[in-house]
Amino acid sequence: MIKIFLSFFVFFQITYAQTVKGLIQDSLKIPLPYTNVIATNINSNKVSAFSIADEKGYYEFKLKNNQTYSVEVSLMGYATYYDTITVSKKKIN
């Protein structure tokens, strides 16, 4: 089974939110275009942001600082991938 890998890059913004962007690839490092990425705030259990990866597998959305999110990545034909991230003002590579 080919698994989905998710890369998170968080960049500092002057506002109270961070831009989260990354590349979605399978286990063979092949980009997965048009993959759904959904971020749900763990405290409120509400969807905070979503994105659909572009034709090269890149996605981007904004999330509030100092919050923890459950991230769901899904694409037909692949197992859904789940992860938890906490957004802060630090740059993560």
C-alpha positions as CSV (number, residue, x, y, z in Angstrom):
1,M,0.0,0.0,0.0
2,I,1.3,3.4,-0.9
3,K,1.1,5.9,2.0
4,I,0.7,9.6,1.9
5,F,3.4,11.8,3.4
6,L,2.8,15.3,4.5
7,S,5.3,18.1,4.9
8,F,4.5,21.1,7.0
9,F,6.2,24.5,6.7
10,V,5.1,27.3,8.9
11,F,6.1,30.8,8.1
12,F,5.9,33.9,10.3
13,Q,3.3,36.5,9.4
14,I,2.9,39.9,10.9
15,T,-0.7,39.1,11.7
16,Y,-2.0,36.7,14.4
17,A,-2.0,33.8,11.9
18,Q,0.6,31.6,10.3
19,T,0.8,30.4,6.7
20,V,1.0,26.6,6.7
21,K,2.2,25.2,3.4
22,G,3.8,22.0,2.2
23,L,4.1,19.3,-0.4
24,I,2.1,16.1,-0.4
25,Q,3.9,13.0,-1.7
26,D,3.4,9.3,-1.7
27,S,5.9,6.8,-0.2
28,L,7.8,6.8,-3.6
29,K,8.2,10.6,-3.4
30,I,5.7,11.2,-6.2
31,P,3.7,14.4,-5.7
32,L,-0.1,13.9,-5.2
33,P,-2.1,16.6,-7.0
34,Y,-5.6,17.6,-5.9
35,T,-5.3,16.1,-2.4
36,N,-7.6,17.4,0.3
37,V,-6.0,18.9,3.4
38,I,-8.3,19.9,6.3
39,A,-7.3,21.5,9.6
40,T,-9.7,21.1,12.5
41,N,-9.1,23.1,15.8
42,I,-8.8,20.5,18.6
43,N,-10.4,22.7,21.2
44,S,-13.5,23.8,19.3
45,N,-13.7,20.7,17.0
46,K,-14.5,23.1,14.1
47,V,-12.8,23.1,10.7
48,S,-10.4,26.1,10.7
49,A,-9.0,25.8,7.2
50,F,-8.8,23.6,4.2
51,S,-6.9,23.4,1.0
52,I,-6.7,21.3,-2.2
53,A,-3.2,20.7,-3.4
54,D,-2.3,22.1,-6.7
55,E,-1.2,20.1,-9.8
56,K,2.3,19.7,-8.3
57,G,1.1,18.6,-4.8
58,Y,1.6,21.9,-3.0
59,Y,-1.0,23.2,-0.5
60,E,-1.3,26.4,1.6
61,F,-3.6,27.8,4.3
62,K,-3.6,30.1,7.3
63,L,-4.0,29.1,10.9
64,K,-4.1,31.0,14.2
65,N,-1.1,31.1,16.4
66,N,-0.9,29.1,19.7
67,Q,-3.5,26.7,18.6
68,T,-3.4,22.9,18.1
69,Y,-5.0,21.4,15.0
70,S,-5.9,17.9,13.8
71,V,-4.9,17.7,10.1
72,E,-6.6,15.2,7.8
73,V,-5.1,14.5,4.3
74,S,-7.2,12.5,1.9
75,L,-7.1,11.4,-1.7
76,M,-9.3,8.7,-3.4
77,G,-7.4,5.5,-3.6
78,Y,-5.1,6.2,-0.7
79,A,-5.4,5.7,3.1
80,T,-6.4,8.9,4.9
81,Y,-3.4,10.4,6.8
82,Y,-3.9,12.1,10.2
83,D,-1.5,14.3,12.1
84,T,-1.6,16.9,14.9
85,I,0.2,20.2,14.7
86,T,0.6,23.2,17.0
87,V,1.1,26.5,15.3
88,S,3.5,29.0,16.9
89,K,5.6,32.0,15.7
90,K,8.6,29.8,15.1
91,K,9.6,28.8,11.6
92,I,9.5,25.0,11.1
93,N,11.3,23.2,8.3
